[in-house]
Amino acid sequence: MTTLRLSQTGNRIELSGGNRSVAYAIAGVDLPELTDMSFAVWHMLPLAMKSGTDLHVDGPVDPLTCENAERMSRTWELWRPQDFRAVKVTALPGGPRRTGRKEELVMFSGGVDSTYMLLERGRRPEPVAALTVQGMEYGHGADAQFQRSLRHSQPLLDALNYRRITVTSDLRRSVKGYHTYASVIAGYAFLFGDLFEAGLFAADLSWEQDLLLFPWSLNHVTNRYFVSGDFSCRAVNDDVTRAQKVEAIAESPVALASVSFCIDKTIRPQNCGKCRKCMRTKAMFAGLTGGVPEGVFLDASPPYITHADMLGDERAFIFDLYQRVRDRGRLDAVPGLQEAVDGFLARGRWQRRWDRLLKRRSR
């Protein structure tokens, strides 16, 4: 069993346990003394599932958090028993939260999904808090780059009446892997449970796409588990695909100037225009709006889709784009898209023929 302990000095927190320690530094708000340590459960659960080690938190945690964390571990063991184990999660009894909490905290990275989330919500009548984390898209030590990203996306927050909160953490040094992403997001939201009643984060797939890539960490099954007795972290816009989000962003000049999605970490928050994600996003702009907007990409060359773009996770995005562009009669706007889809379908037909041949020979 791993026992987790927390020490807090104002806006600085250290979480330790199992020969590991994680540091957190908060800016943009005065963090009160935490009355609940649910965030620690969500941040350390991925490691516990991987090693099959039970967790005990030496501090107050809402009982529903422990129950849902155990449910999460059982679910991943069901899906990937070769990789994960169900674990027990225990803690000291939790007490009531402080009164006077704000309604919502919005998780904002500056990417396509969170940018669309803010646009879809519209300008807020009263200032709302947006949380940006250094230690996910931007590494724990990438201070200058992270500050550039904050400046890059600030005009959008200003336009929509959001105030910024940041967390800098080295959590990712210990917690890595495809199964960790949702728990990491939820943990950061739960860190602010004494100030807010709920956290919102942007789903990166629609339910239909989710089933195609299942089980990616951010999925509509386990997203339901991020609930305690007095706080929840909820996914929004899981009925909208990435292509639809890009189309909406194209209509907002301030969003276009702020959005960042490039794979190349050396140039973020700018978008190179050549990497896989940039090329895919260019294709979405071109196919759904008729052109690639100026100023979004450093390389302004037109998009081109290849057979490789239909492999792995990209299929969920590219085939959705193909359906939407085909329905609008704009396939010519995305060179290579039809050929990539045709090649994918041809490979599928040959695979089925080969499978039938092997089946006959095995009789």
C-alpha positions as a printed Julia matrix, in Angstrom:
363×3 Matrix{Float64}:
   0.0     0.0     0.0
   1.15    3.53   -0.82
   0.33    6.22    1.74
  -0.02    9.74    0.36
   0.77   12.77    2.5
   0.4    16.46    1.76
   2.17   19.55    3.0
   0.93   23.04    2.11
   2.43   26.48    2.53
   0.04   28.98    1.02
   0.0    28.46   -2.73
   2.68   25.76   -2.67
   1.85   22.09   -2.14
   3.97   18.97   -1.98
   2.4    15.53   -2.34
   4.55   12.58   -1.3
   4.21    8.83   -1.09
   5.75    5.66   -2.45
   9.23    7.19   -2.8
   7.8     9.89   -5.04
   7.0    13.54   -4.53
   5.05   16.0    -6.65
   5.23   19.78   -6.3
   2.48   22.26   -7.17
   2.71   26.06   -7.39
  -0.5    28.05   -7.87
  -0.77   31.63   -9.17
  -3.71   33.91   -9.86
  -5.7    33.07   -6.73
  -5.1    32.65   -3.01
  -5.49   28.94   -2.28
  -7.01   28.3     1.16
  -5.89   25.45    3.4
  -7.26   22.38    1.66
 -10.14   20.62    3.4
 -10.16   17.71    0.96
  -7.33   15.8    -0.76
  -9.35   14.18   -3.58
  -6.94   15.66   -6.13
  -4.2    13.38   -4.75
  -6.33   10.3    -5.41
  -6.87   11.18   -9.06
  -3.24   12.15   -9.62
  -1.77    9.0    -8.07
  -4.43    6.49   -9.19
  -2.81    5.85  -12.63
   0.42    4.76  -10.94
  -1.48    2.57   -8.48
  -3.43    0.85  -11.29
  -0.22    0.21  -13.2
   1.56   -1.37  -10.23
  -1.49   -2.92   -8.56
  -0.75   -1.04   -5.33
  -3.54    0.09   -3.01
  -3.71    3.78   -2.05
  -4.28    5.38    1.33
  -4.49    9.14    1.75
  -3.32   10.45    5.13
  -5.87   13.26    5.01
  -9.55   13.95    4.36
 -11.09   12.68    1.11
 -14.74   12.59    0.15
 -15.92    8.92    0.31
 -17.45    9.13   -3.16
 -14.04   10.01   -4.6
 -12.57    6.82   -3.13
 -15.52    4.79   -4.43
 -15.26    6.21   -7.95
 -11.48    5.83   -8.03
 -11.85    2.14   -7.2
 -14.48    1.9    -9.91
 -12.04    3.53  -12.33
  -9.35    0.96  -11.53
 -11.78   -1.95  -11.95
 -12.85   -0.56  -15.32
  -9.3    -0.3   -16.65
  -8.54   -3.8   -15.36
 -11.62   -5.01  -17.27
 -10.45   -3.32  -20.46
  -6.7    -3.99  -20.17
  -6.11   -6.75  -17.59
  -2.61   -7.3   -18.97
  -1.68   -3.71  -18.05
  -3.77   -2.62  -15.05
  -5.08   -3.9   -11.73
  -8.05   -2.98   -9.57
  -6.94   -1.31   -6.34
  -8.42   -0.22   -3.02
  -8.51    3.49   -2.16
  -8.92    4.64    1.44
  -8.53    7.94    3.3
  -9.38    9.79    6.48
 -12.99   11.0     6.77
 -13.76   14.2     4.88
 -15.63   17.2     6.2
 -17.81   19.87    4.63
 -16.39   22.28    2.07
 -16.12   25.99    2.72
 -19.15   28.12    1.92
 -19.19   30.85   -0.71
 -17.55   28.86   -3.49
 -17.77   30.06   -7.09
 -19.84   28.01   -9.51
 -17.33   26.87  -12.14
 -13.65   26.57  -13.0
 -12.87   26.09  -16.71
  -9.83   24.07  -17.81
  -8.15   25.98  -20.65
  -5.02   24.9   -22.54
  -5.37   27.15  -25.59
  -5.89   24.23  -27.99
  -8.76   23.61  -30.39
 -11.0    21.82  -27.9
 -10.76   24.29  -25.02
 -10.87   27.28  -27.39
 -14.11   26.0   -28.89
 -15.5    25.38  -25.38
 -15.0    29.02  -24.47
 -16.44   30.26  -27.77
 -19.48   28.03  -27.41
 -20.11   29.34  -23.89
 -19.84   32.91  -25.14
 -18.77   36.0   -23.25
 -19.53   35.62  -19.55
 -21.56   38.34  -17.84
 -19.33   38.05  -14.75
 -15.63   37.13  -14.67
 -15.03   33.36  -14.68
 -11.81   31.55  -13.76
  -9.85   29.65  -16.42
  -7.16   27.23  -15.25
  -4.04   26.66  -17.36
  -1.47   24.05  -16.31
   2.26   24.1   -16.9
   3.31   20.48  -16.88
   1.03   19.07  -19.56
   1.3    20.63  -23.05
   4.25   22.65  -21.73
   6.85   20.93  -19.6
   7.53   21.74  -15.96
  10.79   23.47  -16.82
   9.62   25.31  -19.95
   8.98   28.58  -18.11
   9.67   31.04  -20.94
   7.65   29.03  -23.42
   4.75   28.71  -21.01
   4.73   32.46  -20.47
   4.64   32.97  -24.24
   1.65   30.66  -24.44
  -0.16   32.64  -21.74
   0.4    35.89  -23.63
  -0.66   34.2   -26.88
  -4.07   33.12  -25.56
  -4.76   36.04  -23.22
  -6.69   38.11  -25.82
  -9.29   35.35  -26.07
  -9.71   35.2   -22.28
 -10.01   38.98  -22.15
 -12.61   39.03  -24.92
 -14.75   36.39  -23.2
 -14.3    37.74  -19.63
 -12.12   35.04  -18.06
  -9.45   35.55  -15.42
  -6.44   33.25  -15.43
  -5.31   30.82  -12.75
  -2.17   28.75  -13.34
  -0.65   25.66  -11.79
   2.95   24.65  -12.34
   3.67   21.03  -11.44
   6.18   18.25  -12.08
   3.47   15.58  -11.91
   4.26   14.34  -15.42
   7.71   13.21  -14.3
   5.98   10.4   -12.42
   2.55    9.97  -14.02
   2.74    9.11  -17.72
   0.89    6.95  -20.23
  -2.23    6.99  -22.39
  -4.43    5.99  -19.44
  -3.45    8.99  -17.29
  -4.7    12.04  -19.17
  -8.26   12.24  -17.82
  -7.22   11.57  -14.23
  -4.53   14.23  -14.46
  -7.05   16.83  -15.7
  -9.56   15.86  -13.02
  -6.93   16.04  -10.3
  -6.02   19.59  -11.2
  -9.69   20.58  -11.1
 -10.25   18.87   -7.71
  -7.27   20.82   -6.35
  -9.56   23.86   -6.38
 -12.6    22.23   -4.79
 -12.49   24.65   -1.86
 -12.96   27.58   -4.23
 -15.32   26.19   -6.9
 -18.27   23.83   -7.09
 -17.31   22.23  -10.42
 -14.61   22.03  -13.05
 -15.28   21.88  -16.79
 -12.96   20.4   -19.4
 -13.34   20.0   -23.14
 -13.93   16.53  -24.57
 -11.55   15.87  -27.44
 -13.78   13.3   -29.18
 -17.46   12.93  -29.89
 -19.1     9.77  -28.53
 -19.04    8.26  -32.02
 -15.31    8.91  -32.4
 -14.74    7.76  -28.84
 -15.99    4.27  -29.72
 -13.59    4.12  -32.67
 -10.5     4.81  -30.51
 -11.77    3.13  -27.35
 -10.44    3.06  -24.71
  -8.66    6.41  -24.9
  -8.31    7.97  -21.45
 -10.83   10.76  -22.07
 -13.87    8.61  -22.76
 -17.55    8.99  -21.98
 -17.54    5.93  -19.67
 -14.89    6.9   -17.14
 -15.49   10.66  -17.44
 -18.59    9.99  -15.31
 -16.43    8.96  -12.36
 -14.99   12.4   -11.62
 -17.64   13.24   -9.05
 -17.53   13.59   -5.28
 -20.22   14.54   -2.81
 -19.64   18.28   -3.28
 -17.48   18.71   -6.4
 -17.48   17.41   -9.96
 -15.24   17.62  -13.01
 -17.34   17.37  -16.16
 -16.57   16.94  -19.87
 -18.45   19.25  -22.23
 -19.01   19.36  -26.0
 -18.77   15.59  -26.43
 -21.4    15.87  -29.17
 -19.08   17.94  -31.39
 -16.2    16.66  -33.54
 -12.83   18.34  -34.0
 -13.74   19.38  -37.54
 -16.87   21.15  -36.33
 -14.83   22.94  -33.68
 -12.28   24.14  -36.23
 -15.09   25.46  -38.42
 -16.49   27.47  -35.5
 -13.06   28.83  -34.56
 -12.61   30.05  -38.15
 -15.44   32.51  -37.57
 -13.68   34.25  -34.66
 -10.62   36.41  -35.44
  -9.57   36.54  -31.8
  -9.79   32.75  -31.49
  -7.81   32.25  -34.7
  -5.07   34.51  -33.35
  -4.97   32.64  -30.02
  -5.39   28.94  -30.8
  -2.33   26.67  -30.56
  -2.18   22.98  -31.5
   1.23   22.26  -33.06
   3.2    19.12  -32.22
   6.55   20.93  -32.52
   7.37   21.94  -28.96
  10.22   24.18  -30.08
   7.89   26.73  -31.67
   4.76   26.57  -29.53
   2.46   28.46  -29.11
   2.88   29.13  -32.84
   1.74   26.5   -35.33
   4.37   25.18  -37.76
   1.95   24.27  -40.55
   3.89   21.1   -41.44
   3.4    18.58  -38.61
   0.63   15.99  -38.53
  -1.72   18.04  -36.35
  -1.11   21.25  -38.27
  -1.72   19.53  -41.61
  -4.88   17.93  -40.31
  -6.16   21.26  -38.99
  -5.29   22.98  -42.27
  -7.33   20.32  -44.06
 -10.28   21.02  -41.78
 -10.09   24.74  -42.45
  -9.8    24.21  -46.2
 -12.52   21.6   -46.5
 -15.11   23.23  -44.26
 -14.5    26.95  -44.82
 -13.06   27.0   -48.33
  -9.55   28.12  -47.4
  -6.78   28.22  -44.81
  -6.91   31.44  -42.75
  -3.9    33.73  -42.88
  -1.63   34.12  -39.87
  -2.47   30.83  -38.15
   0.44   28.8   -39.6
   4.1    29.65  -40.1
   4.14   27.51  -43.23
   1.26   28.63  -45.44
   1.51   25.79  -47.97
  -1.79   24.06  -48.76
  -2.83   20.92  -46.84
  -2.32   17.44  -48.17
  -3.68   14.19  -46.73
  -1.78   10.92  -47.22
  -2.53    7.24  -46.64
  -0.66    7.42  -43.34
  -3.25    9.89  -42.04
  -5.84    7.1   -42.05
  -3.82    4.98  -39.62
  -4.17    4.85  -35.86
  -5.88    7.67  -33.97
  -5.92    9.99  -36.98
  -8.66    7.96  -38.64
 -11.24    9.31  -36.2
 -10.49   12.87  -37.31
  -9.79   12.33  -41.01
 -12.79   10.13  -41.79
 -15.11   12.55  -39.99
 -13.62   15.35  -42.1
 -14.09   13.24  -45.24
 -17.79   12.71  -44.5
 -18.38   16.4   -43.91
 -16.4    17.58  -46.94
 -18.02   14.95  -49.16
 -21.5    16.07  -48.07
 -20.64   19.66  -49.05
 -19.12   18.71  -52.4
 -15.7    20.11  -51.46
 -13.42   17.07  -51.76
 -11.22   18.96  -54.23
 -10.44   21.49  -51.49
  -8.38   18.87  -49.6
  -5.82   17.26  -51.94
  -5.19   13.6   -51.21
  -8.25   13.12  -48.99
 -10.26   10.99  -51.43
  -7.21    8.93  -52.34
  -6.38    8.31  -48.68
  -9.9     7.09  -47.97
  -9.93    4.92  -51.11
  -6.62    3.36  -50.08
  -7.9     2.64  -46.6
 -11.02    0.94  -47.96
  -8.97   -1.07  -50.47
  -6.68   -2.35  -47.7
  -9.77   -3.38  -45.76
 -11.14   -5.35  -48.7
  -7.84   -7.17  -49.24
  -7.62   -7.95  -45.51
 -11.1    -9.5   -45.56
 -10.18  -11.64  -48.59
  -6.98  -12.77  -46.9
  -8.87  -13.63  -43.7
 -11.37  -15.72  -45.68
  -8.53  -17.55  -47.45
  -6.81  -18.36  -44.15
 -10.1   -19.57  -42.72
 -10.62  -21.97  -45.65
  -7.08  -23.35  -45.32
  -7.53  -23.96  -41.61
 -10.54  -26.23  -42.15
